[in-house]
Amino acid sequence: MIIDTKGRILKARNVWFEQVGSLGDIPKDGTDIVYIYGNSQPLSGSNVICHKQYSAITDLTLCRDDIFSSFASNLRNEIRRAKREEVTVRFCTGDDAIEQLPEFAETFRHLYEEKGEKEELPVKEMKTFAEENALMISAASVSGEAKVFHSYIYDGNSCRLTFSCSEFRAASSKEEKQSFARANKLLHWEDMLYFIDKGLSVYDWGGLTSPEEPNGIDKFKLSFGCKPVEYYNIIKPITMKAMLVREIKNQITKRS
């Protein structure tokens, strides 16, 4: 799947779920920079930047009961309890996803503010993916209010978790935090069921820090019985403008 996006300075060609053997396989006309996500092999060449990434996948071709049984027992209990608490979920694609973006972005921004950080969703880019029917946003509501959001890039075979956030840190009590946490777990399971119904085969958890020494978020993802994998994300600046922008960013990173 190839989708072009336009930022403030650069036009980007985004390659998802394709196994690229050579950068020559990707058309470069009309773009400043190429991003290849999740490639099974590294690529090299002039000005090519290649990063190894760990992630984890769930095989959606398995029987639903088998997938659910692979979850940690306490996780299965939390999901069942969230259902009893009548947590509701909804799925948005196309125009519905675009309409959902402002609320998602606000919750995302608040999450990072609570952590003393500044982080924004790439709303413009996500809107482009939604217009290409390649973005799904899911939301879980507690007591009628959306408290958890997930977003995915997807095609006809694979989906990859790109962003997630919740009102967990803004909860007013321990009980409310636990309720939001259960809603998040249920939403992941409902997301899988949604993509199974769409005929997809691969659910990518969007990254692990280290399969050997997992941090808290890694352990959460692995509790769903997913299998660690590794692949490569590749950046290839095409135009001089893109090369200059990359160099400026590198210099800023070195000084910070």
C-alpha positions as a Markdown table, in Angstrom:
| # | Residue | x | y | z |
|---|---|---|---|---|
| 1 | Met | 0.0 | 0.0 | 0.0 |
| 2 | Ile | 1.4 | 3.3 | -1.1 |
| 3 | Ile | -0.1 | 6.6 | 0.2 |
| 4 | Asp | 1.3 | 10.1 | -0.5 |
| 5 | Thr | 1.1 | 12.7 | 2.2 |
| 6 | Lys | 2.0 | 16.4 | 2.2 |
| 7 | Gly | 3.6 | 18.1 | 5.2 |
| 8 | Arg | 4.4 | 21.8 | 5.7 |
| 9 | Ile | 7.7 | 21.3 | 3.8 |
| 10 | Leu | 7.9 | 17.9 | 2.3 |
| 11 | Lys | 5.8 | 15.6 | 0.1 |
| 12 | Ala | 6.2 | 12.0 | 1.4 |
| 13 | Arg | 5.6 | 8.6 | -0.1 |
| 14 | Asn | 4.5 | 6.2 | 2.6 |
| 15 | Val | 4.9 | 2.5 | 1.9 |
| 16 | Trp | 3.0 | 0.1 | 4.2 |
| 17 | Phe | 2.7 | -3.7 | 4.3 |
| 18 | Glu | 4.9 | -4.1 | 1.1 |
| 19 | Gln | 8.0 | -6.2 | 1.1 |
| 20 | Val | 10.4 | -4.1 | -0.8 |
| 21 | Gly | 13.5 | -5.8 | -2.2 |
| 22 | Ser | 15.1 | -2.7 | -3.8 |
| 23 | Leu | 14.4 | 1.0 | -3.5 |
| 24 | Gly | 14.2 | 0.9 | -7.3 |
| 25 | Asp | 10.9 | -0.8 | -6.9 |
| 26 | Ile | 9.3 | 2.3 | -5.5 |
| 27 | Pro | 8.3 | 5.1 | -7.9 |
| 28 | Lys | 9.8 | 8.4 | -6.7 |
| 29 | Asp | 8.2 | 10.9 | -9.1 |
| 30 | Gly | 6.6 | 13.8 | -7.4 |
| 31 | Thr | 7.8 | 13.1 | -3.9 |
| 32 | Asp | 10.6 | 14.5 | -1.7 |
| 33 | Ile | 11.1 | 11.5 | 0.7 |
| 34 | Val | 10.1 | 7.9 | 0.9 |
| 35 | Tyr | 9.2 | 6.1 | 4.1 |
| 36 | Ile | 9.0 | 2.3 | 4.1 |
| 37 | Tyr | 7.4 | 0.7 | 7.2 |
| 38 | Gly | 7.9 | -2.8 | 8.4 |
| 39 | Asn | 10.1 | -4.2 | 5.7 |
| 40 | Ser | 11.4 | -7.7 | 6.3 |
| 41 | Gln | 14.9 | -6.9 | 5.2 |
| 42 | Pro | 17.2 | -3.9 | 5.5 |
| 43 | Leu | 18.0 | -1.8 | 2.5 |
| 44 | Ser | 21.1 | 0.2 | 1.8 |
| 45 | Gly | 22.2 | 2.9 | -0.6 |
| 46 | Ser | 23.1 | 6.5 | -0.8 |
| 47 | Asn | 21.5 | 8.6 | 2.0 |
| 48 | Val | 19.3 | 5.6 | 3.0 |
| 49 | Ile | 18.5 | 5.5 | 6.7 |
| 50 | Cys | 17.5 | 2.0 | 8.0 |
| 51 | His | 16.3 | 1.3 | 11.5 |
| 52 | Lys | 15.6 | -2.1 | 13.0 |
| 53 | Gln | 12.3 | -2.2 | 15.0 |
| 54 | Tyr | 10.9 | -4.9 | 17.2 |
| 55 | Ser | 7.2 | -5.5 | 17.3 |
| 56 | Ala | 4.7 | -8.3 | 18.0 |
| 57 | Ile | 1.9 | -9.8 | 15.9 |
| 58 | Thr | -1.3 | -11.6 | 16.5 |
| 59 | Asp | -2.3 | -14.2 | 13.9 |
| 60 | Leu | -5.9 | -13.3 | 13.0 |
| 61 | Thr | -6.4 | -16.4 | 10.9 |
| 62 | Leu | -6.6 | -18.5 | 14.1 |
| 63 | Cys | -9.9 | -19.5 | 15.6 |
| 64 | Arg | -11.3 | -16.6 | 17.8 |
| 65 | Asp | -11.5 | -18.9 | 20.8 |
| 66 | Asp | -7.9 | -19.9 | 20.3 |
| 67 | Ile | -6.8 | -16.3 | 20.1 |
| 68 | Phe | -8.7 | -15.4 | 23.3 |
| 69 | Ser | -7.4 | -18.4 | 25.1 |
| 70 | Ser | -3.8 | -17.3 | 24.3 |
| 71 | Phe | -4.4 | -14.1 | 26.5 |
| 72 | Ala | -3.1 | -14.2 | 30.1 |
| 73 | Ser | -5.9 | -15.5 | 32.4 |
| 74 | Asn | -6.1 | -12.2 | 34.4 |
| 75 | Leu | -6.5 | -10.3 | 31.1 |
| 76 | Arg | -9.3 | -12.5 | 30.0 |
| 77 | Asn | -11.1 | -11.9 | 33.3 |
| 78 | Glu | -10.6 | -8.1 | 32.9 |
| 79 | Ile | -12.1 | -8.2 | 29.4 |
| 80 | Arg | -15.1 | -10.2 | 30.6 |
| 81 | Arg | -15.6 | -7.7 | 33.5 |
| 82 | Ala | -15.5 | -4.8 | 31.1 |
| 83 | Lys | -18.3 | -6.4 | 29.1 |
| 84 | Arg | -20.4 | -6.8 | 32.2 |
| 85 | Glu | -19.8 | -3.1 | 33.0 |
| 86 | Glu | -21.3 | -2.4 | 29.6 |
| 87 | Val | -18.3 | -0.6 | 28.1 |
| 88 | Thr | -19.3 | 0.2 | 24.6 |
| 89 | Val | -17.1 | 0.4 | 21.5 |
| 90 | Arg | -17.3 | 2.0 | 18.1 |
| 91 | Phe | -15.2 | 1.9 | 15.0 |
| 92 | Cys | -14.7 | 4.7 | 12.6 |
| 93 | Thr | -13.3 | 4.8 | 9.0 |
| 94 | Gly | -13.5 | 7.2 | 6.2 |
| 95 | Asp | -15.4 | 10.4 | 6.9 |
| 96 | Asp | -16.4 | 9.0 | 10.4 |
| 97 | Ala | -12.7 | 8.7 | 11.3 |
| 98 | Ile | -12.1 | 12.3 | 10.1 |
| 99 | Glu | -14.9 | 13.5 | 12.4 |
| 100 | Gln | -13.5 | 11.5 | 15.3 |
| 101 | Leu | -10.0 | 13.0 | 14.9 |
| 102 | Pro | -10.5 | 16.2 | 17.0 |
| 103 | Glu | -11.7 | 14.4 | 20.1 |
| 104 | Phe | -8.9 | 11.7 | 19.7 |
| 105 | Ala | -6.3 | 14.5 | 19.3 |
| 106 | Glu | -7.5 | 16.4 | 22.3 |
| 107 | Thr | -7.4 | 13.2 | 24.5 |
| 108 | Phe | -3.9 | 12.4 | 23.2 |
| 109 | Arg | -2.7 | 15.9 | 23.9 |
| 110 | His | -4.1 | 15.9 | 27.5 |
| 111 | Leu | -2.5 | 12.5 | 28.1 |
| 112 | Tyr | 1.0 | 13.9 | 27.4 |
| 113 | Glu | 0.2 | 17.1 | 29.3 |
| 114 | Glu | -0.5 | 15.0 | 32.4 |
| 115 | Lys | 3.0 | 13.5 | 32.0 |
| 116 | Gly | 4.5 | 16.9 | 31.6 |
| 117 | Glu | 5.3 | 16.4 | 27.9 |
| 118 | Lys | 4.1 | 18.0 | 24.7 |
| 119 | Glu | 3.0 | 15.6 | 22.0 |
| 120 | Glu | 0.5 | 16.0 | 19.2 |
| 121 | Leu | -1.3 | 13.6 | 16.9 |
| 122 | Pro | -0.3 | 14.0 | 13.2 |
| 123 | Val | -3.9 | 14.9 | 12.3 |
| 124 | Lys | -3.2 | 16.1 | 8.8 |
| 125 | Glu | -1.5 | 12.9 | 7.8 |
| 126 | Met | -4.1 | 10.8 | 9.5 |
| 127 | Lys | -6.8 | 12.6 | 7.6 |
| 128 | Thr | -5.1 | 11.7 | 4.4 |
| 129 | Phe | -5.0 | 8.0 | 5.4 |
| 130 | Ala | -8.7 | 8.2 | 6.3 |
| 131 | Glu | -9.5 | 9.7 | 2.9 |
| 132 | Glu | -7.8 | 6.7 | 1.3 |
| 133 | Asn | -9.8 | 4.3 | 3.6 |
| 134 | Ala | -6.6 | 3.1 | 5.3 |
| 135 | Leu | -7.2 | 4.5 | 8.8 |
| 136 | Met | -9.4 | 3.0 | 11.5 |
| 137 | Ile | -10.1 | 4.8 | 14.8 |
| 138 | Ser | -11.7 | 2.8 | 17.6 |
| 139 | Ala | -13.1 | 4.2 | 20.8 |
| 140 | Ala | -14.3 | 2.7 | 24.1 |
| 141 | Ser | -16.9 | 4.6 | 26.2 |
| 142 | Val | -17.4 | 4.3 | 29.9 |
| 143 | Ser | -20.7 | 5.5 | 31.2 |
| 144 | Gly | -21.5 | 6.9 | 27.8 |
| 145 | Glu | -18.3 | 9.0 | 27.4 |
| 146 | Ala | -15.3 | 8.0 | 25.2 |
| 147 | Lys | -12.3 | 7.4 | 27.4 |
| 148 | Val | -10.0 | 5.2 | 25.3 |
| 149 | Phe | -8.9 | 5.7 | 21.6 |
| 150 | His | -6.8 | 3.5 | 19.3 |
| 151 | Ser | -5.8 | 4.1 | 15.7 |
| 152 | Tyr | -4.6 | 1.7 | 13.0 |
| 153 | Ile | -3.2 | 1.9 | 9.5 |
| 154 | Tyr | -4.6 | -1.1 | 7.5 |
| 155 | Asp | -5.0 | -2.7 | 4.1 |
| 156 | Gly | -6.7 | -5.8 | 3.0 |
| 157 | Asn | -4.4 | -8.2 | 4.9 |
| 158 | Ser | -2.7 | -6.4 | 7.8 |
| 159 | Cys | -3.3 | -3.7 | 10.4 |
| 160 | Arg | -0.8 | -1.9 | 12.6 |
| 161 | Leu | -1.6 | 0.0 | 15.8 |
| 162 | Thr | -0.2 | 3.5 | 15.4 |
| 163 | Phe | -1.5 | 5.5 | 18.3 |
| 164 | Ser | -3.5 | 4.9 | 21.5 |
| 165 | Cys | -4.5 | 7.1 | 24.4 |
| 166 | Ser | -6.9 | 7.2 | 27.3 |
| 167 | Glu | -8.2 | 9.4 | 30.1 |
| 168 | Phe | -6.4 | 7.1 | 32.6 |
| 169 | Arg | -4.2 | 9.8 | 34.1 |
| 170 | Ala | -7.1 | 12.2 | 34.5 |
| 171 | Ala | -9.3 | 9.7 | 36.3 |
| 172 | Ser | -10.7 | 11.0 | 39.6 |
| 173 | Ser | -10.3 | 7.8 | 41.6 |
| 174 | Lys | -8.4 | 4.4 | 41.7 |
| 175 | Glu | -11.7 | 2.7 | 40.7 |
| 176 | Glu | -12.1 | 4.9 | 37.7 |
| 177 | Lys | -8.6 | 4.3 | 36.6 |
| 178 | Gln | -9.1 | 0.6 | 36.8 |
| 179 | Ser | -12.3 | 0.9 | 34.8 |
| 180 | Phe | -10.5 | 2.8 | 32.0 |
| 181 | Ala | -7.8 | 0.2 | 32.0 |
| 182 | Arg | -10.3 | -2.6 | 31.6 |
| 183 | Ala | -12.0 | -0.6 | 28.8 |
| 184 | Asn | -8.6 | -0.4 | 27.0 |
| 185 | Lys | -8.1 | -4.1 | 27.2 |
| 186 | Leu | -11.6 | -4.8 | 25.9 |
| 187 | Leu | -11.0 | -2.4 | 23.0 |
| 188 | His | -7.9 | -4.2 | 21.9 |
| 189 | Trp | -9.9 | -7.5 | 21.7 |
| 190 | Glu | -12.8 | -5.8 | 20.0 |
| 191 | Asp | -10.4 | -4.3 | 17.5 |
| 192 | Met | -9.1 | -7.7 | 16.7 |
| 193 | Leu | -12.6 | -9.0 | 16.1 |
| 194 | Tyr | -13.3 | -6.1 | 13.9 |
| 195 | Phe | -10.3 | -6.8 | 11.6 |
| 196 | Ile | -11.1 | -10.6 | 11.7 |
| 197 | Asp | -14.6 | -9.7 | 10.3 |
| 198 | Lys | -12.9 | -7.6 | 7.6 |
| 199 | Gly | -10.9 | -10.6 | 6.5 |
| 200 | Leu | -7.4 | -9.4 | 7.7 |
| 201 | Ser | -4.7 | -11.9 | 8.7 |
| 202 | Val | -2.2 | -9.9 | 10.7 |
| 203 | Tyr | -2.6 | -7.6 | 13.8 |
| 204 | Asp | 0.6 | -5.7 | 14.4 |
| 205 | Trp | 1.0 | -4.2 | 17.9 |
| 206 | Gly | 3.0 | -1.3 | 16.6 |
| 207 | Gly | 6.3 | -1.9 | 18.3 |
| 208 | Leu | 8.2 | -3.4 | 21.3 |
| 209 | Thr | 11.1 | -1.8 | 23.1 |
| 210 | Ser | 12.8 | -5.1 | 23.8 |
| 211 | Pro | 11.4 | -8.7 | 23.5 |
| 212 | Glu | 14.2 | -9.9 | 25.8 |
| 213 | Glu | 13.9 | -7.2 | 28.4 |
| 214 | Pro | 10.3 | -6.0 | 28.0 |
| 215 | Asn | 9.2 | -2.8 | 29.7 |
| 216 | Gly | 5.7 | -2.3 | 31.2 |
| 217 | Ile | 4.0 | -1.5 | 27.8 |
| 218 | Asp | 5.8 | -4.4 | 26.2 |
| 219 | Lys | 4.6 | -6.8 | 28.9 |
| 220 | Phe | 1.0 | -5.5 | 28.4 |
| 221 | Lys | 1.2 | -6.2 | 24.7 |
| 222 | Leu | 2.8 | -9.6 | 25.2 |
| 223 | Ser | 0.0 | -10.6 | 27.7 |
| 224 | Phe | -2.2 | -10.9 | 24.6 |
| 225 | Gly | -0.2 | -13.9 | 23.5 |
| 226 | Cys | 1.3 | -12.1 | 20.5 |
| 227 | Lys | 4.6 | -13.3 | 18.9 |
| 228 | Pro | 7.7 | -11.0 | 18.8 |
| 229 | Val | 9.0 | -10.1 | 15.4 |
| 230 | Glu | 11.6 | -7.7 | 14.0 |
| 231 | Tyr | 11.6 | -5.7 | 10.8 |
| 232 | Tyr | 13.0 | -2.5 | 9.3 |
| 233 | Asn | 11.8 | 1.0 | 8.8 |
| 234 | Ile | 13.6 | 2.8 | 6.0 |
| 235 | Ile | 13.9 | 6.5 | 5.0 |
| 236 | Lys | 15.1 | 7.6 | 1.6 |
| 237 | Pro | 15.4 | 11.3 | 0.9 |
| 238 | Ile | 14.9 | 11.9 | -2.8 |
| 239 | Thr | 15.3 | 15.7 | -3.3 |
| 240 | Met | 17.9 | 18.1 | -2.0 |
| 241 | Lys | 15.2 | 19.8 | 0.0 |
| 242 | Ala | 14.5 | 16.5 | 1.9 |
| 243 | Met | 18.2 | 16.0 | 2.5 |
| 244 | Leu | 18.6 | 19.4 | 4.0 |
| 245 | Val | 15.6 | 19.0 | 6.2 |
| 246 | Arg | 17.0 | 15.6 | 7.5 |
| 247 | Glu | 20.4 | 17.2 | 8.1 |
| 248 | Ile | 18.8 | 20.1 | 10.1 |
| 249 | Lys | 16.8 | 17.7 | 12.2 |
| 250 | Asn | 19.9 | 15.6 | 12.9 |
| 251 | Gln | 21.8 | 18.7 | 14.0 |
| 252 | Ile | 18.9 | 19.7 | 16.3 |
| 253 | Thr | 18.8 | 16.2 | 17.8 |
| 254 | Lys | 22.6 | 16.2 | 18.5 |
| 255 | Arg | 22.3 | 19.6 | 20.3 |
| 256 | Ser | 19.3 | 18.6 | 22.5 |
